Amino acid sequence: MMSNQPKWSETAPRILYEAYPEQDLLPIEPPQPGETIGRFKLRAEDAGDTLFLFLCREADDEIDADEYVARLDRAMRDIACVRDAFRREPCSCDNATSAQPAASRRV
């Protein structure tokens, strides 16, 4: 994984944009060469796609790819717990994660 923060900051927007399903339907231009994730996520506000915006907001110029993936993993566990609640099933997420105070979980 990428650990060099400047490289991460400039590579993350392209990876995120290209990996996003049907990104060609997003009403924003693709990331420009050298555009950091901090700048790109400001433009993502205009995309009108809340999932894409969430993915951009979870990224940050001050983190690396490992931290970003950890944030996505936490979000996926939290989403699974909410899904399970609507299914009226016990939460399938890790109890350690769900026991954390909401302020310490970044979603």
PyRosetta script that sets phi, psi and omega in degrees:
from pyrosetta import init, pose_from_sequence

init()
pose = pose_from_sequence("MMSNQPKWSETAPRILYEAYPEQDLLPIEPPQPGETIGRFKLRAEDAGDTLFLFLCREADDEIDADEYVARLDRAMRDIACVRDAFRREPCSCDNATSAQPAASRRV")
pose.set_psi(1, 161.7)
pose.set_omega(1, 179.8)
pose.set_phi(2, -74.8)
pose.set_psi(2, 130.3)
pose.set_omega(2, 176.4)
pose.set_phi(3, -119.8)
pose.set_psi(3, -14.0)
pose.set_omega(3, 177.8)
pose.set_phi(4, -76.4)
pose.set_psi(4, 111.4)
pose.set_omega(4, -172.7)
pose.set_phi(5, -60.8)
pose.set_psi(5, -44.0)
pose.set_omega(5, 177.6)
pose.set_phi(6, -60.2)
pose.set_psi(6, -40.6)
pose.set_omega(6, 177.7)
pose.set_phi(7, -63.7)
pose.set_psi(7, -45.6)
pose.set_omega(7, 177.9)
pose.set_phi(8, -56.6)
pose.set_psi(8, -48.9)
pose.set_omega(8, -175.3)
pose.set_phi(9, -58.3)
pose.set_psi(9, -35.2)
pose.set_omega(9, -179.0)
pose.set_phi(10, -93.4)
pose.set_psi(10, -20.0)
pose.set_omega(10, -179.4)
pose.set_phi(11, -90.6)
pose.set_psi(11, -32.0)
pose.set_omega(11, -176.0)
pose.set_phi(12, -55.9)
pose.set_psi(12, -44.3)
pose.set_omega(12, -178.5)
pose.set_phi(13, -59.9)
pose.set_psi(13, -41.4)
pose.set_omega(13, -178.9)
pose.set_phi(14, -66.6)
pose.set_psi(14, -45.8)
pose.set_omega(14, -179.8)
pose.set_phi(15, -61.1)
pose.set_psi(15, -47.2)
pose.set_omega(15, -179.1)
pose.set_phi(16, -60.8)
pose.set_psi(16, -47.5)
pose.set_omega(16, -178.2)
pose.set_phi(17, -63.7)
pose.set_psi(17, -47.3)
pose.set_omega(17, -176.8)
pose.set_phi(18, -70.1)
pose.set_psi(18, -30.1)
pose.set_omega(18, -179.6)
pose.set_phi(19, -80.1)
pose.set_psi(19, -20.5)
pose.set_omega(19, -175.0)
pose.set_phi(20, -71.0)
pose.set_psi(20, 127.9)
pose.set_omega(20, 179.9)
pose.set_phi(21, -59.4)
pose.set_psi(21, 134.9)
pose.set_omega(21, 177.2)
pose.set_phi(22, 55.7)
pose.set_psi(22, 39.0)
pose.set_omega(22, 179.5)
pose.set_phi(23, -59.9)
pose.set_psi(23, -23.6)
pose.set_omega(23, 179.4)
pose.set_phi(24, -66.1)
pose.set_psi(24, -14.5)
pose.set_omega(24, 177.7)
pose.set_phi(25, -89.4)
pose.set_psi(25, -10.6)
pose.set_omega(25, 178.3)
pose.set_phi(26, -69.2)
pose.set_psi(26, 133.9)
pose.set_omega(26, -177.4)
pose.set_phi(27, -82.9)
pose.set_psi(27, 38.7)
pose.set_omega(27, 175.0)
pose.set_phi(28, -132.0)
pose.set_psi(28, 155.6)
pose.set_omega(28, 177.5)
pose.set_phi(29, -72.6)
pose.set_psi(29, 149.7)
pose.set_omega(29, 175.1)
pose.set_phi(30, -60.0)
pose.set_psi(30, 162.3)
pose.set_omega(30, 178.4)
pose.set_phi(31, -58.2)
pose.set_psi(31, 143.1)
pose.set_omega(31, 177.8)
pose.set_phi(32, -88.6)
pose.set_psi(32, 152.3)
pose.set_omega(32, 176.9)
pose.set_phi(33, -54.5)
pose.set_psi(33, 131.6)
pose.set_omega(33, 179.1)
pose.set_phi(34, 81.6)
pose.set_psi(34, -4.4)
pose.set_omega(34, 178.7)
pose.set_phi(35, -71.6)
pose.set_psi(35, 126.4)
pose.set_omega(35, -179.2)
pose.set_phi(36, -80.1)
pose.set_psi(36, 162.6)
pose.set_omega(36, 177.3)
pose.set_phi(37, -62.9)
pose.set_psi(37, -33.6)
pose.set_omega(37, 178.0)
pose.set_phi(38, -60.8)
pose.set_psi(38, -41.6)
pose.set_omega(38, 178.4)
pose.set_phi(39, -75.6)
pose.set_psi(39, -39.9)
pose.set_omega(39, -177.9)
pose.set_phi(40, -64.4)
pose.set_psi(40, -38.8)
pose.set_omega(40, -177.9)
pose.set_phi(41, -68.4)
pose.set_psi(41, -21.9)
pose.set_omega(41, 172.3)
pose.set_phi(42, -67.3)
pose.set_psi(42, -40.6)
pose.set_omega(42, 177.3)
pose.set_phi(43, -70.4)
pose.set_psi(43, -28.8)
pose.set_omega(43, -179.4)
pose.set_phi(44, -63.6)
pose.set_psi(44, -21.2)
pose.set_omega(44, 176.7)
pose.set_phi(45, -55.7)
pose.set_psi(45, -30.9)
pose.set_omega(45, -177.4)
pose.set_phi(46, -86.7)
pose.set_psi(46, -0.4)
pose.set_omega(46, -175.9)
pose.set_phi(47, -72.3)
pose.set_psi(47, -26.4)
pose.set_omega(47, -179.7)
pose.set_phi(48, 73.6)
pose.set_psi(48, 11.7)
pose.set_omega(48, -180.0)
pose.set_phi(49, -119.0)
pose.set_psi(49, 107.8)
pose.set_omega(49, -172.2)
pose.set_phi(50, -67.7)
pose.set_psi(50, -31.6)
pose.set_omega(50, 177.2)
pose.set_phi(51, -68.5)
pose.set_psi(51, -44.2)
pose.set_omega(51, 177.0)
pose.set_phi(52, -60.9)
pose.set_psi(52, -42.9)
pose.set_omega(52, 179.0)
pose.set_phi(53, -62.0)
pose.set_psi(53, -43.7)
pose.set_omega(53, 177.1)
pose.set_phi(54, -57.3)
pose.set_psi(54, -48.0)
pose.set_omega(54, -179.2)
pose.set_phi(55, -60.3)
pose.set_psi(55, -38.2)
pose.set_omega(55, 178.2)
pose.set_phi(56, -70.6)
pose.set_psi(56, -41.3)
pose.set_omega(56, -178.5)
pose.set_phi(57, -66.4)
pose.set_psi(57, -31.8)
pose.set_omega(57, 178.9)
pose.set_phi(58, -70.3)
pose.set_psi(58, -22.9)
pose.set_omega(58, 176.6)
pose.set_phi(59, -81.1)
pose.set_psi(59, 155.9)
pose.set_omega(59, -175.8)
pose.set_phi(60, -155.4)
pose.set_psi(60, 147.1)
pose.set_omega(60, 177.9)
pose.set_phi(61, -63.3)
pose.set_psi(61, -23.6)
pose.set_omega(61, -173.3)
pose.set_phi(62, -92.3)
pose.set_psi(62, -1.0)
pose.set_omega(62, -179.6)
pose.set_phi(63, -111.6)
pose.set_psi(63, -178.1)
pose.set_omega(63, 174.8)
pose.set_phi(64, -124.4)
pose.set_psi(64, -178.2)
pose.set_omega(64, -176.6)
pose.set_phi(65, -62.2)
pose.set_psi(65, -36.4)
pose.set_omega(65, 179.9)
pose.set_phi(66, -62.6)
pose.set_psi(66, -43.7)
pose.set_omega(66, 178.3)
pose.set_phi(67, -66.2)
pose.set_psi(67, -38.4)
pose.set_omega(67, 179.3)
pose.set_phi(68, -62.3)
pose.set_psi(68, -46.2)
pose.set_omega(68, 178.9)
pose.set_phi(69, -62.6)
pose.set_psi(69, -39.0)
pose.set_omega(69, 177.5)
pose.set_phi(70, -62.0)
pose.set_psi(70, -40.1)
pose.set_omega(70, 177.9)
pose.set_phi(71, -64.4)
pose.set_psi(71, -41.9)
pose.set_omega(71, 178.6)
pose.set_phi(72, -65.2)
pose.set_psi(72, -39.9)
pose.set_omega(72, 178.1)
pose.set_phi(73, -61.1)
pose.set_psi(73, -44.1)
pose.set_omega(73, 178.1)
pose.set_phi(74, -62.0)
pose.set_psi(74, -42.5)
pose.set_omega(74, -179.7)
pose.set_phi(75, -63.6)
pose.set_psi(75, -40.7)
pose.set_omega(75, 179.9)
pose.set_phi(76, -65.0)
pose.set_psi(76, -37.4)
pose.set_omega(76, 176.3)
pose.set_phi(77, -65.7)
pose.set_psi(77, -42.3)
pose.set_omega(77, 179.8)
pose.set_phi(78, -65.0)
pose.set_psi(78, -40.2)
pose.set_omega(78, 177.8)
pose.set_phi(79, -63.7)
pose.set_psi(79, -40.8)
pose.set_omega(79, 178.6)
pose.set_phi(80, -61.2)
pose.set_psi(80, -39.0)
pose.set_omega(80, 178.8)
pose.set_phi(81, -64.8)
pose.set_psi(81, -41.8)
pose.set_omega(81, 178.4)
pose.set_phi(82, -66.5)
pose.set_psi(82, -43.6)
pose.set_omega(82, 177.4)
pose.set_phi(83, -58.2)
pose.set_psi(83, -46.1)
pose.set_omega(83, -179.0)
pose.set_phi(84, -62.3)
pose.set_psi(84, -35.5)
pose.set_omega(84, 178.6)
pose.set_phi(85, -63.3)
pose.set_psi(85, -39.3)
pose.set_omega(85, 178.1)
pose.set_phi(86, -70.9)
pose.set_psi(86, -27.3)
pose.set_omega(86, 175.4)
pose.set_phi(87, -83.4)
pose.set_psi(87, -4.6)
pose.set_omega(87, -177.3)
pose.set_phi(88, 60.0)
pose.set_psi(88, 40.6)
pose.set_omega(88, 177.4)
pose.set_phi(89, -112.6)
pose.set_psi(89, 155.6)
pose.set_omega(89, 173.8)
pose.set_phi(90, -60.7)
pose.set_psi(90, 145.8)
pose.set_omega(90, -179.3)
pose.set_phi(91, -61.3)
pose.set_psi(91, 128.3)
pose.set_omega(91, -179.9)
pose.set_phi(92, -89.3)
pose.set_psi(92, 1.5)
pose.set_omega(92, -177.6)
pose.set_phi(93, -80.8)
pose.set_psi(93, 165.7)
pose.set_omega(93, 179.4)
pose.set_phi(94, -63.5)
pose.set_psi(94, 127.4)
pose.set_omega(94, -179.5)
pose.set_phi(95, -60.9)
pose.set_psi(95, -32.0)
pose.set_omega(95, 179.3)
pose.set_phi(96, -63.8)
pose.set_psi(96, -38.2)
pose.set_omega(96, 179.5)
pose.set_phi(97, -70.4)
pose.set_psi(97, -45.4)
pose.set_omega(97, -176.4)
pose.set_phi(98, -71.5)
pose.set_psi(98, -19.5)
pose.set_omega(98, 179.0)
pose.set_phi(99, -82.1)
pose.set_psi(99, -14.0)
pose.set_omega(99, 178.5)
pose.set_phi(100, -67.1)
pose.set_psi(100, 144.0)
pose.set_omega(100, 174.0)
pose.set_phi(101, -61.4)
pose.set_psi(101, 144.7)
pose.set_omega(101, -176.9)
pose.set_phi(102, -55.5)
pose.set_psi(102, -34.4)
pose.set_omega(102, -178.0)
pose.set_phi(103, -65.5)
pose.set_psi(103, -26.6)
pose.set_omega(103, -178.9)
pose.set_phi(104, -89.7)
pose.set_psi(104, -12.6)
pose.set_omega(104, 175.1)
pose.set_phi(105, -94.9)
pose.set_psi(105, 126.6)
pose.set_omega(105, -179.1)
pose.set_phi(106, -100.1)
pose.set_psi(106, 112.5)
pose.set_omega(106, 178.9)
pose.set_phi(107, -132.2)
pose.dump_pdb("model.pdb")
